[in-house]
């Protein structure tokens, strides 16, 4: 969905925030912005399902739509915890999770976690962008 200046790596984070806000984390309304229009054009059936899961058009006081975002976050965390972290712990890897992240002081463990996360999301048809951060500098 990215185009123009959005394609620049330094703009990716802001684009992702804008996109998720417009499509996944917003109230269902009849108004469509540029990003929502792009999503609807490419995935109209999925957009209809998302709207249904959010509870359809609601008045401004109703926060039912927010449950969809929470469900997405729970789903992502379940992949990290159930499919990656727990099996790795059972196999003796020294790692733990913080929400949707795997933390370890061992580079080989992080490489294996990255491989497994990528594999699990690819099973669902997604190619994740994984960031590895060095927490030893903090």
Secondary structure, 3 states (H helix, E strand, C coil): CCCHHHHCHHHHHHHHHHHHHHHCCCCCCCCCCHHHHHHHHHCHHHHHHHHHHHCCCCCCCCCCCHHHHHHHHHHHHHHHHHHHHHHHHHCCCCCEEECCEEECCCHHHHHHHHHHHHHHHHHCCCCCCCCCCCHHHC
